[in-house]
Amino acid sequence: MSLNPQQMKNTRNELQQNFELSGLTKEQVASDLQISLTKLDHLFTLTQSSLNDPWILRNYLTEKVEDAGKQPVPFTALVGDWHQYWFLDSQLIDARKMSAGDN
């Protein structure tokens, strides 16, 4: 799935807003997801090569915002059931298994 420039901008904003609502630090997120801060930055800027990884971050942030008793900012491009998208590996997303390396 390829996002157009507006969808990319919106998704970056939605990830950032949900991160802020979560009350977590980038260090906490990276530790929880077992990734480097470099990889996390790539995810927030959508320069990560894996299509699964942004969905993992999306689901993680949504859960953390809800755990904090807040309403997550809805996503406008990363929507629907990731199990239904042929180009995603739903098993990896469900297991929160990020791709190897920083890219």
Backbone as CSV, one residue per row, in Angstrom:
resi,resn,N_x,N_y,N_z,CA_x,CA_y,CA_z,C_x,C_y,C_z
1,MET,0.852,-1.165,0.000,0.000,0.000,0.000,0.892,1.220,0.000
2,SER,0.580,2.120,-0.856,1.353,3.337,-0.956,0.453,4.517,-0.575
3,LEU,0.959,5.337,0.303,0.189,6.504,0.731,0.581,7.712,-0.100
4,ASN,-0.400,8.546,-0.408,-0.091,9.774,-1.125,0.492,10.790,-0.127
5,PRO,1.041,11.905,-0.615,1.685,12.868,0.295,0.775,13.371,1.426
6,GLN,-0.482,13.603,1.149,-1.393,14.071,2.199,-1.633,12.983,3.247
7,GLN,-1.792,11.747,2.798,-1.971,10.638,3.730,-0.724,10.445,4.596
8,MET,0.454,10.616,3.993,1.710,10.508,4.752,1.752,11.587,5.841
9,LYS,1.427,12.805,5.470,1.429,13.920,6.427,0.441,13.644,7.558
10,ASN,-0.768,13.238,7.184,-1.798,12.955,8.190,-1.361,11.831,9.129
11,THR,-0.809,10.778,8.565,-0.398,9.633,9.386,0.733,10.022,10.327
12,ARG,1.698,10.783,9.857,2.774,11.252,10.744,2.192,12.065,11.894
13,ASN,1.238,12.940,11.591,0.594,13.746,12.638,-0.199,12.876,13.610
14,GLU,-0.915,11.899,13.086,-1.719,11.020,13.936,-0.839,10.180,14.859
15,LEU,0.279,9.681,14.333,1.218,8.941,15.179,1.758,9.837,16.287
16,GLN,2.146,11.049,15.928,2.705,11.985,16.902,1.673,12.370,17.961
17,GLN,0.458,12.648,17.550,-0.582,13.030,18.498,-0.881,11.888,19.473
18,ASN,-0.949,10.674,18.960,-1.207,9.536,19.840,-0.026,9.269,20.762
19,PHE,1.180,9.473,20.263,2.358,9.355,21.121,2.263,10.353,22.272
20,GLU,1.936,11.589,21.979,1.818,12.614,23.018,0.718,12.265,24.012
21,LEU,-0.401,11.759,23.519,-1.501,11.360,24.405,-1.121,10.190,25.308
22,SER,-0.227,9.344,24.837,0.163,8.159,25.611,0.900,8.535,26.892
23,GLY,1.560,9.690,26.889,2.330,10.103,28.051,3.658,9.382,28.195
24,LEU,4.021,8.595,27.211,5.262,7.836,27.246,6.413,8.643,26.644
25,THR,7.625,8.221,26.947,8.796,8.792,26.300,9.160,7.926,25.101
26,LYS,9.958,8.476,24.208,10.421,7.671,23.077,11.253,6.488,23.566
27,GLU,11.993,6.692,24.626,12.789,5.608,25.194,11.899,4.457,25.681
28,GLN,10.772,4.798,26.301,9.843,3.760,26.766,9.234,2.994,25.598
29,VAL,8.837,3.725,24.568,8.232,3.081,23.393,9.244,2.156,22.731
30,ALA,10.458,2.661,22.520,11.496,1.851,21.878,11.791,0.599,22.700
31,SER,11.863,0.753,24.007,12.128,-0.387,24.883,10.992,-1.410,24.811
32,ASP,9.745,-0.932,24.901,8.590,-1.836,24.838,8.545,-2.610,23.522
33,LEU,8.877,-1.926,22.432,8.810,-2.560,21.114,10.127,-3.237,20.731
34,GLN,11.110,-3.137,21.607,12.421,-3.757,21.407,13.073,-3.303,20.104
35,ILE,13.093,-1.986,19.928,13.721,-1.385,18.751,14.616,-0.237,19.205
36,SER,15.441,0.232,18.304,16.310,1.364,18.601,15.538,2.673,18.460
37,LEU,16.087,3.722,19.039,15.491,5.049,18.869,15.560,5.487,17.420
38,THR,16.599,5.063,16.705,16.717,5.387,15.277,15.552,4.781,14.509
39,LYS,15.269,3.517,14.781,14.151,2.854,14.099,12.829,3.532,14.465
40,LEU,12.674,3.901,15.731,11.451,4.572,16.146,11.284,5.896,15.400
41,ASP,12.363,6.635,15.252,12.296,7.880,14.479,11.891,7.610,13.039
42,HIS,12.409,6.531,12.447,12.010,6.168,11.082,10.519,5.838,11.020
43,LEU,10.010,5.234,12.062,8.582,4.922,12.088,7.736,6.186,12.174
44,PHE,8.154,7.115,13.029,7.387,8.355,13.172,7.419,9.210,11.905
45,THR,8.473,9.072,11.110,8.558,9.845,9.871,8.110,9.043,8.653
46,LEU,7.700,7.796,8.904,7.257,6.873,7.849,8.334,6.644,6.788
47,THR,9.585,6.587,7.235,10.682,6.255,6.336,11.175,4.831,6.586
48,GLN,10.419,4.075,7.343,10.727,2.675,7.642,10.369,1.832,6.435
49,SER,11.223,0.868,6.084,10.978,0.088,4.866,9.877,-0.961,5.021
50,SER,9.682,-1.500,6.214,8.658,-2.520,6.421,7.271,-1.892,6.482
51,LEU,6.336,-2.496,5.778,4.948,-2.018,5.835,4.256,-2.436,7.127
52,ASN,4.737,-3.507,7.750,4.126,-3.988,8.990,4.437,-3.085,10.178
53,ASP,5.653,-2.561,10.225,6.123,-1.837,11.401,5.255,-0.634,11.787
54,PRO,4.824,0.210,10.833,3.952,1.325,11.239,2.627,0.857,11.855
55,TRP,2.123,-0.269,11.386,0.894,-0.818,11.970,1.131,-1.281,13.399
56,ILE,2.299,-1.848,13.646,2.632,-2.273,15.000,2.683,-1.056,15.913
57,LEU,3.345,0.013,15.468,3.403,1.242,16.266,2.009,1.815,16.456
58,ARG,1.217,1.837,15.404,-0.160,2.354,15.488,-0.947,1.615,16.556
59,ASN,-0.918,0.283,16.506,-1.673,-0.518,17.467,-1.155,-0.329,18.888
60,TYR,0.149,-0.269,19.024,0.768,-0.063,20.332,0.330,1.282,20.925
61,LEU,0.432,2.350,20.137,0.062,3.674,20.649,-1.423,3.752,20.976
62,THR,-2.255,3.173,20.132,-3.694,3.165,20.393,-3.981,2.491,21.737
63,GLU,-3.346,1.361,21.964,-3.535,0.623,23.220,-3.056,1.454,24.418
64,LYS,-1.907,2.084,24.294,-1.346,2.847,25.407,-2.187,4.086,25.722
65,VAL,-2.718,4.724,24.706,-3.599,5.884,24.921,-4.866,5.429,25.649
66,GLU,-5.445,4.325,25.203,-6.649,3.795,25.865,-6.346,3.370,27.295
67,ASP,-5.172,2.751,27.516,-4.768,2.361,28.870,-4.647,3.569,29.792
68,ALA,-4.315,4.717,29.208,-4.193,5.957,29.984,-5.554,6.610,30.214
69,GLY,-6.625,5.965,29.735,-7.972,6.488,29.927,-8.335,7.615,28.991
70,LYS,-7.629,7.695,27.875,-7.881,8.765,26.906,-8.406,8.176,25.607
71,GLN,-8.918,9.060,24.762,-9.448,8.673,23.459,-8.353,8.870,22.409
72,PRO,-7.943,7.795,21.720,-6.912,7.954,20.687,-7.394,8.816,19.525
73,VAL,-6.456,9.500,18.909,-6.743,10.226,17.678,-6.949,9.169,16.594
74,PRO,-8.063,9.221,15.875,-8.309,8.206,14.847,-7.299,8.313,13.697
75,PHE,-6.955,7.189,13.147,-6.076,7.159,11.980,-6.935,7.221,10.728
76,THR,-6.466,7.952,9.732,-7.242,8.136,8.504,-6.740,7.264,7.356
77,ALA,-5.496,6.802,7.417,-4.980,5.923,6.360,-4.731,4.510,6.885
78,LEU,-4.208,4.407,8.084,-3.974,3.082,8.684,-5.257,2.660,9.384
79,VAL,-6.232,2.265,8.581,-7.566,1.955,9.096,-7.970,0.540,8.701
80,GLY,-8.962,0.059,9.388,-9.515,-1.245,9.063,-8.762,-2.361,9.759
81,ASP,-9.092,-3.556,9.371,-8.511,-4.758,9.955,-7.291,-5.167,9.150
82,TRP,-6.125,-5.054,9.763,-4.867,-5.383,9.077,-4.825,-6.842,8.634
83,HIS,-5.674,-7.686,9.212,-5.734,-9.090,8.789,-6.293,-9.223,7.370
84,GLN,-6.995,-8.206,6.903,-7.639,-8.256,5.596,-6.782,-7.691,4.466
85,TYR,-5.618,-7.126,4.805,-4.746,-6.540,3.781,-3.724,-7.585,3.334
86,TRP,-3.767,-7.961,2.076,-2.904,-9.012,1.549,-1.424,-8.674,1.661
87,PHE,-1.082,-7.398,1.655,0.315,-6.975,1.645,0.928,-6.878,3.045
88,LEU,0.133,-7.127,4.084,0.635,-7.098,5.457,0.734,-8.516,6.006
89,ASP,1.682,-8.707,6.914,1.817,-9.991,7.601,1.134,-9.834,8.960
90,SER,-0.127,-10.219,9.021,-0.918,-9.992,10.230,-0.369,-10.751,11.433
91,GLN,0.279,-11.884,11.202,0.857,-12.635,12.319,1.995,-11.846,12.969
92,LEU,2.827,-11.218,12.162,3.905,-10.394,12.712,3.343,-9.184,13.447
93,ILE,2.305,-8.580,12.890,1.686,-7.407,13.521,1.067,-7.821,14.857
94,ASP,0.335,-8.920,14.869,-0.287,-9.389,16.109,0.755,-9.699,17.182
95,ALA,1.902,-10.233,16.764,2.962,-10.590,17.709,3.852,-9.389,18.051
96,ARG,3.587,-8.256,17.423,4.418,-7.044,17.592,5.881,-7.329,17.293
97,LYS,6.100,-8.076,16.230,7.464,-8.424,15.828,7.924,-7.470,14.739
98,MET,8.721,-6.507,15.165,9.258,-5.513,14.232,10.301,-6.158,13.329
99,SER,10.491,-5.556,12.176,11.531,-6.024,11.259,12.899,-5.775,11.889
100,ALA,13.875,-6.531,11.425,15.235,-6.406,11.963,15.899,-5.128,11.448
101,GLY,16.814,-4.618,12.226,17.602,-3.459,11.817,16.873,-2.146,11.988
102,ASP,17.531,-1.092,11.575,16.983,0.254,11.753,16.242,0.782,10.543
103,ASN,16.175,0.013,9.481,15.496,0.478,8.278,14.258,-0.351,8.069
